[in-house]
């Protein structure tokens, strides 16, 4: 069974206690990422949560607004993808959102981190 975005959020929150998280539910500004993080060093960053489905585990879907946000804000923006097929969580820089959306996981190049633990460690070091 695929890990849904809500489940991914709960796991991320539980594994990253040193990060102060704000879940953004923003209907006024389309494309705003799901999470605003604040690291212990005082760095703000955003994370877009995505999950693939078992029928097409390579496909990551983004709205045009989400793509626009990440192309405009290339620094300290990330996309965390839970893959339905191999159950591996991957962290990508927001600047690679176009590749993720058009080429999928297999064509977007290597992620910044593989696995939730490695992803959390990278975000905690910001």
Helices and strands as residue ranges (DSSP letters): H 5-15, E 20-23, E 35-38, E 44-51, H 64-72, E 77-82, E 89-93, G 94-96, H 97-107, E 113-114, H 116-124
